Amino acid sequence: MIRKRPGDWPLLGTVLGLAVSLPACEDDPEPQLTRLDNDGIVCIDLIRGVPSVHVVFGRCLSRSCDVPQAAACSLRVTGDRIEVFSQFEFTSPPAGSHRDCEAECYRERSECGTLEISPGAYRLAHGAAEADLTFPLRAPLASFGLESDCAFPKRPD
């Protein structure tokens, strides 16, 4: 059993007080925020015959270092033009930090919605990229990328 006598521990209070008041380590800089606008692959799946659109963002992320902050996607159909708008934000350690990141690659995705359009020819636009499509679709498709990119792994839980 430890017995404390008056005056035995005054240095402990001083040390604890200093530890609490010290600033964060210089080796732990603030994470860097990255924003991707209209970046990635537009994927159109057929769910019960209705085209469903999502975007797979184009940046490979590391589960150990990158932290998703926000993802959004929307659709606008005007005449024969289908516009997809997407945005993704994530944080990661700044360049030159000493943090070890796992060498893995996953991509975030965002659901945009369904397309309830008449059969015919359409122009699909996502940022500066454009492609011609004909509806109804006979199979799922990926625009501005490979079809396999639409099944790219999402962030592991």
C-alpha positions as CSV (number, residue, x, y, z in Angstrom):
1,M,0.0,0.0,0.0
2,I,1.3,3.4,-0.9
3,R,1.0,6.1,1.7
4,K,1.0,9.7,0.7
5,R,2.6,12.1,3.1
6,P,2.0,15.8,2.8
7,G,4.4,17.2,0.2
8,D,5.2,13.8,-1.5
9,W,3.5,14.6,-4.9
10,P,3.8,18.3,-5.7
11,L,5.9,17.7,-8.8
12,L,3.2,15.3,-10.2
13,G,0.6,18.2,-10.4
14,T,3.1,20.4,-12.1
15,V,4.0,17.8,-14.7
16,L,0.3,17.0,-15.4
17,G,-0.4,20.7,-15.8
18,L,2.4,21.1,-18.4
19,A,1.3,18.1,-20.4
20,V,-2.3,19.5,-20.7
21,S,-1.1,22.9,-21.8
22,L,1.4,21.8,-24.5
23,P,0.3,22.3,-28.1
24,A,-0.3,19.4,-30.5
25,C,2.8,17.8,-32.0
26,E,4.3,19.4,-35.1
27,D,4.2,15.9,-36.8
28,D,0.4,15.8,-36.7
29,P,-0.6,18.6,-39.1
30,E,-4.2,19.4,-40.0
31,P,-5.7,17.1,-42.7
32,Q,-6.0,18.5,-46.2
33,L,-9.5,18.9,-47.7
34,T,-9.9,17.8,-51.3
35,R,-13.1,18.5,-53.4
36,L,-13.9,16.8,-56.6
37,D,-16.5,18.4,-58.9
38,N,-18.1,16.3,-61.7
39,D,-15.2,13.8,-61.5
40,G,-15.6,10.1,-62.0
41,I,-17.7,7.6,-63.9
42,V,-21.4,7.8,-64.5
43,C,-23.0,4.4,-64.1
44,I,-26.5,3.5,-65.3
45,D,-28.1,0.4,-63.9
46,L,-31.4,-1.1,-64.8
47,I,-33.5,-1.7,-61.7
48,R,-36.8,-3.3,-62.7
49,G,-36.4,-1.7,-66.2
50,V,-35.9,1.8,-64.8
51,P,-32.5,3.4,-65.4
52,S,-30.8,4.3,-62.0
53,V,-27.8,6.6,-62.1
54,H,-24.8,6.8,-59.7
55,V,-21.3,8.2,-59.9
56,V,-18.2,6.4,-58.9
57,F,-15.7,9.1,-58.0
58,G,-12.4,8.9,-59.8
59,R,-9.9,9.1,-56.9
60,C,-8.5,6.0,-55.3
61,L,-8.7,6.3,-51.5
62,S,-7.0,4.6,-48.6
63,R,-9.2,3.5,-45.7
64,S,-6.3,4.2,-43.3
65,C,-5.8,7.8,-44.3
66,D,-8.6,9.3,-46.3
67,V,-11.9,10.3,-44.6
68,P,-15.0,11.0,-46.7
69,Q,-16.7,14.2,-45.7
70,A,-19.5,14.7,-48.2
71,A,-20.8,13.1,-51.4
72,A,-23.7,14.4,-53.6
73,C,-25.1,13.7,-57.0
74,S,-28.1,15.1,-58.9
75,L,-29.7,14.8,-62.4
76,R,-31.3,17.3,-64.7
77,V,-33.1,16.3,-67.9
78,T,-33.8,19.1,-70.4
79,G,-35.1,18.0,-73.7
80,D,-32.7,15.4,-75.1
81,R,-29.9,16.4,-72.7
82,I,-29.2,14.5,-69.4
83,E,-26.9,16.4,-67.1
84,V,-25.2,14.7,-64.1
85,F,-23.7,16.9,-61.4
86,S,-21.5,15.3,-58.7
87,Q,-19.4,16.5,-55.8
88,F,-17.2,14.6,-53.4
89,E,-15.1,15.9,-50.5
90,F,-12.6,14.0,-48.4
91,T,-9.7,14.8,-46.0
92,S,-6.3,13.2,-46.1
93,P,-2.9,13.7,-44.5
94,P,-1.0,16.6,-46.1
95,A,1.9,15.9,-48.4
96,G,5.1,15.3,-46.5
97,S,3.3,14.1,-43.3
98,H,4.8,11.1,-41.6
99,R,1.6,9.1,-41.5
100,D,1.7,5.6,-43.0
101,C,-1.2,4.8,-45.4
102,E,-2.2,1.3,-46.4
103,A,-1.7,0.7,-50.1
104,E,-5.3,-0.1,-51.0
105,C,-7.8,1.5,-53.3
106,Y,-11.5,2.0,-52.9
107,R,-13.7,4.6,-54.4
108,E,-16.7,6.3,-53.0
109,R,-20.0,6.5,-54.9
110,S,-23.1,8.6,-54.8
111,E,-26.6,7.8,-55.9
112,C,-28.1,10.4,-58.3
113,G,-31.6,9.1,-58.8
114,T,-33.7,7.4,-61.5
115,L,-34.3,8.5,-65.1
116,E,-37.9,8.5,-66.1
117,I,-37.5,9.4,-69.8
118,S,-39.1,8.6,-73.1
119,P,-37.4,6.2,-75.5
120,G,-35.0,8.0,-77.9
121,A,-31.5,9.5,-78.3
122,Y,-30.0,11.6,-75.6
123,R,-26.8,13.4,-74.8
124,L,-25.3,12.6,-71.4
125,A,-23.1,15.3,-69.8
126,H,-21.0,15.0,-66.6
127,G,-18.7,18.0,-66.3
128,A,-16.8,18.5,-69.6
129,A,-17.4,14.9,-70.7
130,E,-20.3,14.1,-73.0
131,A,-21.6,10.9,-74.6
132,D,-24.6,9.9,-76.8
133,L,-27.1,7.3,-75.4
134,T,-30.2,5.7,-76.7
135,F,-33.0,4.7,-74.4
136,P,-34.3,2.2,-73.5
137,L,-31.1,0.6,-72.5
138,R,-30.7,-3.1,-73.0
139,A,-28.0,-3.5,-70.4
140,P,-26.3,-1.5,-67.6
141,L,-23.6,0.8,-68.9
142,A,-20.7,3.1,-67.8
143,S,-20.0,6.4,-69.4
144,F,-16.6,8.0,-69.3
145,G,-15.0,4.8,-68.0
146,L,-15.0,1.1,-68.0
147,E,-18.1,-0.9,-67.0
148,S,-16.0,-2.7,-64.4
149,D,-15.4,0.7,-62.8
150,C,-19.1,0.8,-61.9
151,A,-18.5,-2.2,-59.6
152,F,-15.4,-0.8,-58.0
153,P,-15.1,-1.6,-54.3
154,K,-16.6,0.9,-51.9
155,R,-15.1,1.8,-48.6
156,P,-14.9,-1.2,-46.4
157,D,-16.8,-1.0,-43.2
